[in-house]
Amino acid sequence: MQVRAEDAVSSPRKSLMGTNIAIRYHPDGFDTNVSRLMGRQAAGEGMLRAWVQHANVTPFICHADSAAMARHFAGMVKSFGGDAPTAWIGLETPHLLSGVGTLLLPGPGVGISAWQRRHTGQRGYSIIGLTHTTASANAMDSIVDLLSAPVQPWDALICTSSAVKTTVQDLWSSHAEYLAQRFGHASDRVLTTPQLPIIPLGVDTDAYAPNAASRNAWRQRLGIDQDDRVVLFVGRLSFHAKAHPVPMYQALEAAVKEGRFPSTARVHLIESGWFANDFIRDAFAEMAALHCPSVVRHVVDGRQSDVRTSIWHAADIFCSLSDNIQETFGLTPIEAMAAGLPCVVSDWDGYKETVRDGIDGFRVSTWMPNAPLGEDLAQRHANGIDNYDSYCGQACQFVAVDVAAVSEAFRRLLTEDDLRRRMGAAARERAKTVFDWRHIIAQYQSLATELFAIRANESIPESAPLRQGQPSWPARSDPFRSFGHYPTHNLTLDTLVVASDPRGTVHLAALREGPMVRYAERALPDIQDCHAFLEMLASHGRPVSAGTLINQLPPERRGIAFRGLVWLAKFNQVRLIAPSAGKTS
């Protein structure tokens, strides 16, 4: 059931202002039924599912481009078991967001949304953005744009880890220093920025709970015996943009050769994900054969929904040696923890805050050169020589994981059953108490409540308040302001209007229905108002001022009707005369 947004939010209860939110919705940010599955989509789907199941709000509200997208949102809500109705706030009615209080974006683009909000009132609602990668040009541009966009103290950019927050703050600091040089103000000048809360991504721990039947089914399907040991990697299978697999292969081979296993036991590696192309698929196969010939390797399509939630059951150990700058949080380690798997991960980005070294598994040290040794990589990317994938891929060539330490971690977990069980149990408990979506959704709602309190506090000043006559978004100004110097004349209330020779005119209805006009139907004046103008001009038989014509209409219709006089002149329904060239009635 979908309710009218006006009914859902026109009279908000104060108690709901900090609990419900409107979600900026586009299927690309939430739908995992795609061929090129990305982490942001998996995270978006998980968040939306959790919101439906744990937010305890009604209705579920989306702010979407079209009715079709709103229906897609409603379908997603229903598929997640949502019984409450849904509501759609369209792009043409952003003022309705003030009745909700908070707009949640699936990405970091708070700046653009802040410009859009400025037209309807900057205290109307809070905007919350969410970081994913911070390495792409678009992401970094979105982050530094927040220094010049009309963001407010009641807005926020959620950082999924301390690593992300440090990156954001560094980008702001560097760009603020540049702005100080560019515009000649003090470099320590305080600029208004959104709040930067750290809220991790979440996981549905119930969905990942260990399952003996699923474990047996997967092992039988893949030919894995009961005494065999299985290491699992889950994620996009991309050596240049996710995690280079060779260190994992090398460490696993060394662990197999050094470990003490039953003579009949084998070690398996399951790589669950997808390849972007055949070249990458073949490269993985070639490197695995070269670096870990003693390991039985399996590749499964991790895009399939049943695989994504059940493949964990086949494994004994999870491994993700992320070495890529595009990574910020890393969802798969907490999914592995929810499945009760001990983790072997790199000490990198958000992994530092999810897997506790020696408790939930092992976090292995990493190395990287210092700046400015990567300046050439940055400049080639900035100049368009290397695309984003190439930039990330070149950077990851200079991130090293301690392979010997990884091998030792594998050896211990493969051979010490008690350690493996103890770490797996600790990992699952941590996932349940820290990363379950129930707790994360509660943090989202607490943040919305905090931002509402800041917004309601009149003693906290509004940044860049809109002045009378000032364009709300200078780079998206009224075209009749930006280009008002183009024409010979500008329409004013004193402009004289006279009916054209009826022999040269076409009936209004036929004109509006023509293919060169009807595309602009939404912007055109009401046809009845046009008829009223023409009748008045015919009755007068002489020029009439534009002000006299529009004053016969209700005030709320005068603006559209006034500009409509030029539309009538465009198609020879009337002629416009400069005041100095005629007489006003």
Secondary structure, 3 states (H helix, E strand, C coil): CEEEHHHHHCCCCHHHCCCCCEEEECHHHCCCCCCCCCHHHHHHHHHHHHHHHHCCCCCEEEEECCHHHHHHHHHHHHHCCCCCCEEEEECCCHHHHHHCCEEECCCCCHHHHHHHHHCCCCCCCEEEEECCCCCCHHHHHHHHHHHCCCCCCCCEEEECCHHHHHHHHHHHHHHHHHHHHHHCCCCCCCCCCCECCECCCCECCCCCCCCHHHHHHHHHHHCCCCCCEEEEEECCCCCCCCCCCHHHHHHHHHHHHHCCCCCCCCEEEEEEECCCCHHHHHHHHHHHHHHCCCCEEEEEECCCHHHHHHHHHHCCEEEECCCCCCCCCCHHHHHHHHCCCCEEEECCHHHHHCCCECCCEEEECEECCCCCCCHHHHHHHHCCCCCHHHHHHHHHCCCEECHHHHHHHHHHHHHCHHHHHHHHHHHHHHHHHHHEHHHHHHHHHHHHHHHHHHHHCCCCCCCCCCCCCCCCCHHHCCHHHHCCCCCCCCCCCCCEEEECCHHHCCCHHHHHCCCCCHHHHHHCCCHHHHHHHHHHHHHHCCCEEHHHHHCCCCHHHHHHHHHHHHHHHHCCCEEEECHHHCCCC
